[in-house]
Amino acid sequence: MSSSTNEQKAPHQQTPPGKDPDALEVVPGFAHEKLEGWVPAVAGEEELRQALEKAFDYRGDVTITRKDGSKVEGYIFDRRSGKTLAESVVRLYPKDSTQKVSVPYSEIAALAFSGRDTAAGKSWEAWVRKYWEKKAAGERNIGIQAETLG
């Protein structure tokens, strides 16, 4: 048996429809939430903690408004969750500076997902679809190409 399609397999070897690994181009995976532009309500401690966890996983810049009215926009690269908001801190690379900034959770009045999600639309499924389109068109040496940042 040189082919792996269901039609050419012996009846006792047939794979249920939609389950043939040779026919699947993608497998179900994790869907990322669309957070770009979102301004979560951070009225209570639990809402703030949940929003900061999402901000930590976000692949773009966020804007933090402190209780004194000052703002810092940048990429969150670390967060440390303590027992209280005063003991918890978020760290980010500011958009307009090379110095890392730490902001205690207790000083945060508002949070906004202000930057572009740099990985939006870059799913594995989208890459596989483009790969098969290129292969069907006869292209060779098809590989993963990184997007230029800018």
Backbone as JSON Lines, residues from 0, in Angstrom:
{"i":0,"aa":"M","n":[0.84,-1.17,0.0],"ca":[0.0,0.0,0.0],"c":[0.88,1.23,0.0]}
{"i":1,"aa":"S","n":[0.93,1.94,-1.08],"ca":[1.82,3.08,-1.17],"c":[1.14,4.39,-0.83]}
{"i":2,"aa":"S","n":[-0.16,4.45,-0.87],"ca":[-0.88,5.69,-0.58],"c":[-1.57,5.58,0.77]}
{"i":3,"aa":"S","n":[-1.81,6.71,1.4],"ca":[-2.41,6.68,2.73],"c":[-3.83,7.2,2.73]}
{"i":4,"aa":"T","n":[-4.46,7.33,1.58],"ca":[-5.83,7.83,1.57],"c":[-6.79,6.73,1.95]}
{"i":5,"aa":"N","n":[-7.93,7.11,2.51],"ca":[-8.91,6.15,2.97],"c":[-9.41,5.25,1.86]}
{"i":6,"aa":"E","n":[-9.56,5.79,0.65],"ca":[-10.12,5.03,-0.46],"c":[-9.23,3.84,-0.84]}
{"i":7,"aa":"Q","n":[-7.93,3.95,-0.64],"ca":[-7.02,2.91,-1.07],"c":[-6.62,1.97,0.06]}
{"i":8,"aa":"K","n":[-7.1,2.22,1.26],"ca":[-6.78,1.35,2.38],"c":[-7.75,0.17,2.37]}
{"i":9,"aa":"A","n":[-7.33,-0.89,2.98],"ca":[-8.21,-2.03,3.15],"c":[-9.36,-1.62,4.06]}
{"i":10,"aa":"P","n":[-10.56,-2.22,3.89],"ca":[-11.74,-1.82,4.68],"c":[-11.49,-1.84,6.18]}
{"i":11,"aa":"H","n":[-10.73,-2.79,6.7],"ca":[-10.5,-2.86,8.14],"c":[-9.53,-1.78,8.63]}
{"i":12,"aa":"Q","n":[-8.87,-1.07,7.7],"ca":[-7.91,-0.04,8.08],"c":[-8.47,1.36,7.89]}
{"i":13,"aa":"Q","n":[-9.7,1.48,7.45],"ca":[-10.22,2.82,7.17],"c":[-10.34,3.64,8.44]}
{"i":14,"aa":"T","n":[-9.97,4.9,8.32],"ca":[-10.03,5.84,9.42],"c":[-11.36,6.58,9.34]}
{"i":15,"aa":"P","n":[-11.99,6.86,10.46],"ca":[-13.26,7.6,10.43],"c":[-13.1,8.94,9.7]}
{"i":16,"aa":"P","n":[-14.15,9.4,9.0],"ca":[-14.06,10.68,8.28],"c":[-13.63,11.81,9.21]}
{"i":17,"aa":"G","n":[-12.73,12.64,8.71],"ca":[-12.24,13.79,9.47],"c":[-11.18,13.46,10.51]}
{"i":18,"aa":"K","n":[-10.81,12.19,10.64],"ca":[-9.84,11.78,11.65],"c":[-8.53,11.28,11.03]}
{"i":19,"aa":"D","n":[-8.45,11.26,9.71],"ca":[-7.25,10.77,9.03],"c":[-6.12,11.77,9.22]}
{"i":20,"aa":"P","n":[-5.05,11.42,9.95],"ca":[-3.97,12.38,10.2],"c":[-3.28,12.83,8.93]}
{"i":21,"aa":"D","n":[-3.31,12.0,7.87],"ca":[-2.69,12.39,6.61],"c":[-3.52,13.43,5.87]}
{"i":22,"aa":"A","n":[-4.81,13.48,6.18],"ca":[-5.68,14.43,5.49],"c":[-5.83,15.73,6.27]}
{"i":23,"aa":"L","n":[-5.51,15.69,7.55],"ca":[-5.63,16.91,8.37],"c":[-4.48,17.86,8.07]}
{"i":24,"aa":"E","n":[-4.81,19.1,7.84],"ca":[-3.77,20.11,7.65],"c":[-3.46,20.8,8.97]}
{"i":25,"aa":"V","n":[-4.45,20.89,9.82],"ca":[-4.27,21.54,11.11],"c":[-5.01,20.75,12.17]}
{"i":26,"aa":"V","n":[-4.64,20.99,13.38],"ca":[-5.33,20.4,14.5],"c":[-5.93,21.52,15.32]}
{"i":27,"aa":"P","n":[-7.06,21.27,15.97],"ca":[-7.64,22.32,16.79],"c":[-6.62,22.79,17.82]}
{"i":28,"aa":"G","n":[-6.59,24.08,18.08],"ca":[-5.63,24.62,19.03],"c":[-6.23,25.7,19.88]}
{"i":29,"aa":"F","n":[-5.38,26.45,20.51],"ca":[-5.78,27.52,21.42],"c":[-6.11,28.77,20.62]}
{"i":30,"aa":"A","n":[-7.25,29.36,20.87],"ca":[-7.64,30.6,20.21],"c":[-7.32,31.76,21.15]}
{"i":31,"aa":"H","n":[-6.55,32.72,20.66],"ca":[-6.19,33.88,21.48],"c":[-7.34,34.87,21.49]}
{"i":32,"aa":"E","n":[-7.55,35.45,22.65],"ca":[-8.55,36.49,22.8],"c":[-8.1,37.73,22.05]}
{"i":33,"aa":"K","n":[-9.03,38.45,21.44],"ca":[-8.68,39.71,20.79],"c":[-8.74,40.79,21.86]}
{"i":34,"aa":"L","n":[-7.58,41.23,22.31],"ca":[-7.5,42.21,23.4],"c":[-7.12,43.6,22.92]}
{"i":35,"aa":"E","n":[-6.62,43.7,21.69],"ca":[-6.18,44.99,21.17],"c":[-7.32,46.01,21.26]}
{"i":36,"aa":"G","n":[-7.03,47.14,21.93],"ca":[-8.02,48.21,22.08],"c":[-8.9,48.07,23.31]}
{"i":37,"aa":"W","n":[-8.79,46.96,24.02],"ca":[-9.64,46.7,25.18],"c":[-9.2,47.55,26.37]}
{"i":38,"aa":"V","n":[-10.18,48.12,27.07],"ca":[-9.93,48.85,28.31],"c":[-10.77,48.16,29.39]}
{"i":39,"aa":"P","n":[-10.14,47.25,30.15],"ca":[-10.91,46.5,31.15],"c":[-11.31,47.35,32.34]}
{"i":40,"aa":"A","n":[-12.44,47.0,32.93],"ca":[-12.86,47.64,34.18],"c":[-12.03,47.03,35.3]}
{"i":41,"aa":"V","n":[-11.31,47.85,36.02],"ca":[-10.45,47.37,37.11],"c":[-10.92,47.95,38.44]}
{"i":42,"aa":"A","n":[-12.23,47.84,38.69],"ca":[-12.81,48.43,39.89],"c":[-12.36,47.74,41.17]}
{"i":43,"aa":"G","n":[-12.18,46.43,41.12],"ca":[-11.8,45.7,42.32],"c":[-10.46,45.01,42.16]}
{"i":44,"aa":"E","n":[-9.99,44.46,43.28],"ca":[-8.69,43.79,43.28],"c":[-8.65,42.62,42.31]}
{"i":45,"aa":"E","n":[-9.68,41.77,42.31],"ca":[-9.68,40.59,41.45],"c":[-9.71,40.98,39.97]}
{"i":46,"aa":"E","n":[-10.49,42.0,39.61],"ca":[-10.54,42.46,38.21],"c":[-9.18,42.97,37.76]}
{"i":47,"aa":"L","n":[-8.5,43.71,38.65],"ca":[-7.18,44.24,38.33],"c":[-6.18,43.1,38.12]}
{"i":48,"aa":"R","n":[-6.19,42.14,39.02],"ca":[-5.27,41.01,38.9],"c":[-5.52,40.23,37.61]}
{"i":49,"aa":"Q","n":[-6.77,39.97,37.27],"ca":[-7.09,39.25,36.04],"c":[-6.67,40.03,34.8]}
{"i":50,"aa":"A","n":[-6.92,41.34,34.81],"ca":[-6.54,42.17,33.66],"c":[-5.02,42.2,33.49]}
{"i":51,"aa":"L","n":[-4.27,42.26,34.59],"ca":[-2.81,42.28,34.5],"c":[-2.25,40.93,34.04]}
{"i":52,"aa":"E","n":[-2.91,39.84,34.37],"ca":[-2.49,38.53,33.86],"c":[-2.66,38.5,32.34]}
{"i":53,"aa":"K","n":[-3.78,39.02,31.85],"ca":[-4.0,39.08,30.4],"c":[-2.99,40.02,29.75]}
{"i":54,"aa":"A","n":[-2.68,41.12,30.43],"ca":[-1.69,42.07,29.9],"c":[-0.32,41.43,29.81]}
{"i":55,"aa":"F","n":[0.02,40.58,30.78],"ca":[1.31,39.89,30.75],"c":[1.4,38.96,29.54]}
{"i":56,"aa":"D","n":[0.31,38.31,29.2],"ca":[0.28,37.39,28.06],"c":[0.11,38.11,26.72]}
{"i":57,"aa":"Y","n":[-0.28,39.38,26.76],"ca":[-0.53,40.16,25.54],"c":[0.78,40.41,24.8]}
{"i":58,"aa":"R","n":[0.72,40.39,23.46],"ca":[1.93,40.54,22.65],"c":[2.05,41.94,22.07]}
{"i":59,"aa":"G","n":[1.55,42.9,22.77],"ca":[1.64,44.3,22.34],"c":[1.79,45.2,23.54]}
{"i":60,"aa":"D","n":[1.81,46.51,23.3],"ca":[1.97,47.47,24.38],"c":[0.64,47.7,25.1]}
{"i":61,"aa":"V","n":[0.76,48.05,26.38],"ca":[-0.38,48.45,27.19],"c":[-0.08,49.82,27.77]}
{"i":62,"aa":"T","n":[-1.14,50.53,28.14],"ca":[-0.98,51.82,28.8],"c":[-1.52,51.69,30.21]}
{"i":63,"aa":"I","n":[-0.67,51.99,31.18],"ca":[-1.07,51.98,32.59],"c":[-1.24,53.43,33.03]}
{"i":64,"aa":"T","n":[-2.4,53.73,33.6],"ca":[-2.64,55.03,34.2],"c":[-2.56,54.85,35.7]}
{"i":65,"aa":"R","n":[-1.64,55.61,36.3],"ca":[-1.46,55.53,37.76],"c":[-2.52,56.38,38.45]}
{"i":66,"aa":"K","n":[-2.7,56.14,39.72],"ca":[-3.68,56.89,40.5],"c":[-3.34,58.37,40.59]}
{"i":67,"aa":"D","n":[-2.06,58.74,40.4],"ca":[-1.68,60.16,40.41],"c":[-1.92,60.82,39.05]}
{"i":68,"aa":"G","n":[-2.44,60.04,38.08],"ca":[-2.75,60.59,36.75],"c":[-1.66,60.38,35.71]}
{"i":69,"aa":"S","n":[-0.46,60.02,36.12],"ca":[0.62,59.8,35.16],"c":[0.37,58.49,34.4]}
{"i":70,"aa":"K","n":[0.92,58.43,33.2],"ca":[0.73,57.25,32.35],"c":[2.07,56.71,31.91]}
{"i":71,"aa":"V","n":[2.12,55.41,31.71],"ca":[3.29,54.76,31.14],"c":[2.78,53.74,30.13]}
{"i":72,"aa":"E","n":[3.34,53.8,28.92],"ca":[2.96,52.86,27.87],"c":[4.17,52.0,27.54]}
{"i":73,"aa":"G","n":[3.95,50.7,27.43],"ca":[5.05,49.82,27.1],"c":[4.64,48.36,27.11]}
{"i":74,"aa":"Y","n":[5.64,47.51,27.01],"ca":[5.45,46.06,26.93],"c":[5.7,45.44,28.3]}
{"i":75,"aa":"I","n":[4.7,44.75,28.84],"ca":[4.85,44.09,30.14],"c":[5.64,42.8,29.96]}
{"i":76,"aa":"F","n":[6.77,42.71,30.67],"ca":[7.61,41.53,30.55],"c":[7.66,40.71,31.84]}
{"i":77,"aa":"D","n":[7.12,41.26,32.93],"ca":[7.15,40.53,34.2],"c":[6.06,41.06,35.11]}
{"i":78,"aa":"R","n":[5.59,40.2,35.99],"ca":[4.67,40.62,37.04],"c":[4.91,39.7,38.22]}
{"i":79,"aa":"R","n":[4.77,40.27,39.4],"ca":[4.98,39.52,40.63],"c":[3.75,39.74,41.5]}
{"i":80,"aa":"S","n":[3.04,38.67,41.73],"ca":[1.8,38.74,42.48],"c":[2.04,38.41,43.94]}
{"i":81,"aa":"G","n":[1.78,39.39,44.81],"ca":[1.92,39.2,46.25],"c":[0.57,39.01,46.9]}
{"i":82,"aa":"K","n":[0.56,38.97,48.23],"ca":[-0.69,38.79,48.97],"c":[-1.59,40.01,48.86]}
{"i":83,"aa":"T","n":[-0.97,41.19,48.77],"ca":[-1.75,42.43,48.67],"c":[-1.38,43.14,47.37]}
{"i":84,"aa":"L","n":[-2.17,44.14,47.0],"ca":[-1.86,44.92,45.81],"c":[-0.56,45.7,45.98]}
{"i":85,"aa":"A","n":[-0.28,46.15,47.2],"ca":[0.95,46.9,47.45],"c":[2.19,46.01,47.32]}
{"i":86,"aa":"E","n":[2.04,44.71,47.59],"ca":[3.15,43.76,47.48],"c":[3.31,43.21,46.05]}
{"i":87,"aa":"S","n":[2.36,43.5,45.18],"ca":[2.38,43.01,43.8],"c":[2.91,44.1,42.89]}
{"i":88,"aa":"V","n":[3.66,43.7,41.86],"ca":[4.26,44.68,40.97],"c":[4.24,44.16,39.53]}
{"i":89,"aa":"V","n":[4.09,45.07,38.6],"ca":[4.19,44.76,37.18],"c":[5.4,45.51,36.64]}
{"i":90,"aa":"R","n":[6.18,44.85,35.77],"ca":[7.36,45.51,35.19],"c":[7.2,45.57,33.69]}
{"i":91,"aa":"L","n":[7.62,46.69,33.11],"ca":[7.49,46.86,31.67],"c":[8.64,47.63,31.07]}
{"i":92,"aa":"Y","n":[8.79,47.44,29.75],"ca":[9.73,48.22,28.96],"c":[8.93,49.38,28.38]}
{"i":93,"aa":"P","n":[9.16,50.62,28.83],"ca":[8.4,51.75,28.3],"c":[8.69,51.97,26.81]}
{"i":94,"aa":"K","n":[7.68,52.44,26.13],"ca":[7.79,52.69,24.7],"c":[8.8,53.79,24.4]}
{"i":95,"aa":"D","n":[8.92,54.76,25.3],"ca":[9.75,55.94,25.03],"c":[11.04,55.99,25.86]}
{"i":96,"aa":"S","n":[11.49,54.85,26.4],"ca":[12.67,54.85,27.25],"c":[13.35,53.48,27.18]}
{"i":97,"aa":"T","n":[14.6,53.45,27.6],"ca":[15.32,52.18,27.66],"c":[15.36,51.65,29.1]}
{"i":98,"aa":"Q","n":[14.84,52.43,30.05],"ca":[14.83,52.04,31.45],"c":[13.58,51.22,31.77]}
{"i":99,"aa":"K","n":[13.75,50.09,32.44],"ca":[12.62,49.28,32.88],"c":[11.88,50.03,33.98]}
{"i":100,"aa":"V","n":[10.55,49.88,33.99],"ca":[9.72,50.57,34.97],"c":[8.94,49.52,35.77]}
{"i":101,"aa":"S","n":[8.89,49.71,37.08],"ca":[8.08,48.87,37.96],"c":[6.93,49.69,38.5]}
{"i":102,"aa":"V","n":[5.73,49.11,38.47],"ca":[4.55,49.81,38.97],"c":[3.83,48.87,39.93]}
{"i":103,"aa":"P","n":[3.7,49.26,41.2],"ca":[2.92,48.44,42.13],"c":[1.45,48.4,41.7]}
{"i":104,"aa":"Y","n":[0.83,47.25,41.86],"ca":[-0.59,47.12,41.5],"c":[-1.43,48.16,42.22]}
{"i":105,"aa":"S","n":[-1.05,48.49,43.45],"ca":[-1.83,49.43,44.26],"c":[-1.84,50.84,43.67]}
{"i":106,"aa":"E","n":[-0.91,51.15,42.75],"ca":[-0.87,52.49,42.14],"c":[-1.62,52.55,40.81]}
{"i":107,"aa":"I","n":[-2.16,51.42,40.34],"ca":[-2.79,51.38,39.02],"c":[-4.26,51.77,39.12]}
{"i":108,"aa":"A","n":[-4.63,52.81,38.37],"ca":[-6.02,53.26,38.32],"c":[-6.73,52.71,37.09]}
{"i":109,"aa":"A","n":[-6.0,52.55,35.98],"ca":[-6.61,52.06,34.74],"c":[-5.56,51.36,33.88]}
{"i":110,"aa":"L","n":[-6.06,50.51,32.99],"ca":[-5.21,49.74,32.1],"c":[-5.88,49.7,30.73]}
{"i":111,"aa":"A","n":[-5.08,49.88,29.68],"ca":[-5.61,49.82,28.31],"c":[-4.66,49.03,27.43]}
{"i":112,"aa":"F","n":[-5.21,48.16,26.61],"ca":[-4.41,47.39,25.65],"c":[-4.28,48.27,24.41]}
{"i":113,"aa":"S","n":[-3.31,49.18,24.45],"ca":[-3.21,50.27,23.48],"c":[-2.4,49.94,22.23]}
{"i":114,"aa":"G","n":[-1.46,49.03,22.32],"ca":[-0.58,48.73,21.19],"c":[-1.13,47.64,20.31]}
{"i":115,"aa":"R","n":[-0.56,47.56,19.12],"ca":[-0.95,46.54,18.15],"c":[-0.49,45.18,18.66]}
{"i":116,"aa":"D","n":[-1.38,44.19,18.56],"ca":[-1.03,42.82,18.92],"c":[-0.15,42.28,17.81]}
{"i":117,"aa":"T","n":[1.15,42.17,18.07],"ca":[2.11,41.82,17.02],"c":[1.94,40.41,16.49]}
{"i":118,"aa":"A","n":[1.21,39.56,17.2],"ca":[1.02,38.18,16.72],"c":[-0.39,37.93,16.2]}
{"i":119,"aa":"A","n":[-1.21,38.96,16.13],"ca":[-2.59,38.77,15.65],"c":[-2.58,38.27,14.22]}
{"i":120,"aa":"G","n":[-3.37,37.23,13.97],"ca":[-3.48,36.67,12.63],"c":[-2.29,35.82,12.22]}
{"i":121,"aa":"K","n":[-1.4,35.54,13.13],"ca":[-0.2,34.78,12.8],"c":[-0.31,33.34,13.29]}
{"i":122,"aa":"S","n":[-1.52,32.81,13.25],"ca":[-1.73,31.47,13.79],"c":[-1.08,30.4,12.93]}
{"i":123,"aa":"W","n":[-0.89,29.28,13.54],"ca":[-0.33,28.12,12.83],"c":[-1.26,27.74,11.68]}
{"i":124,"aa":"E","n":[-2.57,27.81,11.92],"ca":[-3.54,27.45,10.88],"c":[-3.38,28.35,9.67]}
{"i":125,"aa":"A","n":[-3.17,29.65,9.89],"ca":[-2.99,30.59,8.77],"c":[-1.71,30.26,8.01]}
{"i":126,"aa":"W","n":[-0.65,29.91,8.72],"ca":[0.61,29.58,8.05],"c":[0.45,28.32,7.21]}
{"i":127,"aa":"V","n":[-0.21,27.3,7.78],"ca":[-0.4,26.05,7.04],"c":[-1.23,26.28,5.79]}
{"i":128,"aa":"R","n":[-2.29,27.09,5.89],"ca":[-3.13,27.4,4.73],"c":[-2.29,28.08,3.64]}
{"i":129,"aa":"K","n":[-1.47,29.04,4.01],"ca":[-0.61,29.71,3.02],"c":[0.4,28.75,2.43]}
{"i":130,"aa":"Y","n":[0.93,27.85,3.26],"ca":[1.91,26.87,2.79],"c":[1.28,26.0,1.7]}
{"i":131,"aa":"W","n":[0.08,25.47,1.94],"ca":[-0.56,24.58,0.96],"c":[-0.95,25.34,-0.3]}
{"i":132,"aa":"E","n":[-1.33,26.61,-0.15],"ca":[-1.63,27.42,-1.34],"c":[-0.38,27.58,-2.21]}
{"i":133,"aa":"K","n":[0.75,27.87,-1.57],"ca":[2.0,28.02,-2.31],"c":[2.44,26.71,-2.94]}
{"i":134,"aa":"K","n":[2.29,25.62,-2.19],"ca":[2.68,24.31,-2.71],"c":[1.81,23.93,-3.91]}
{"i":135,"aa":"A","n":[0.51,24.19,-3.82],"ca":[-0.4,23.89,-4.93],"c":[-0.07,24.73,-6.16]}
{"i":136,"aa":"A","n":[0.49,25.93,-5.94],"ca":[0.87,26.8,-7.06],"c":[2.23,26.4,-7.64]}
{"i":137,"aa":"G","n":[2.87,25.37,-7.06],"ca":[4.13,24.87,-7.6],"c":[5.37,25.51,-7.02]}
{"i":138,"aa":"E","n":[5.22,26.32,-5.98],"ca":[6.41,26.95,-5.38],"c":[7.26,25.9,-4.68]}
{"i":139,"aa":"R","n":[8.54,26.16,-4.61],"ca":[9.48,25.26,-3.93],"c":[10.22,26.04,-2.84]}
{"i":140,"aa":"N","n":[10.88,25.32,-1.97],"ca":[11.64,25.92,-0.86],"c":[10.74,26.82,-0.01]}
{"i":141,"aa":"I","n":[9.57,26.33,0.31],"ca":[8.61,27.09,1.12],"c":[9.0,26.92,2.58]}
{"i":142,"aa":"G","n":[9.11,28.0,3.3],"ca":[9.46,27.93,4.72],"c":[8.78,29.02,5.5]}
{"i":143,"aa":"I","n":[8.97,28.99,6.8],"ca":[8.42,30.01,7.66],"c":[9.29,31.25,7.56]}
{"i":144,"aa":"Q","n":[8.68,32.36,7.25],"ca":[9.38,33.63,7.16],"c":[8.9,34.53,8.28]}
{"i":145,"aa":"A","n":[9.81,35.07,9.05],"ca":[9.44,35.98,10.14],"c":[8.99,37.31,9.58]}
{"i":146,"aa":"E","n":[8.0,37.9,10.24],"ca":[7.52,39.21,9.86],"c":[8.53,40.25,10.35]}
{"i":147,"aa":"T","n":[8.79,41.25,9.54],"ca":[9.69,42.31,9.98],"c":[8.96,43.19,10.98]}
{"i":148,"aa":"L","n":[9.65,43.55,12.04],"ca":[9.04,44.42,13.05],"c":[9.29,45.85,12.64]}
{"i":149,"aa":"G","n":[8.31,46.66,12.91],"ca":[8.53,48.05,12.56],"c":[7.47,48.97,12.94]}
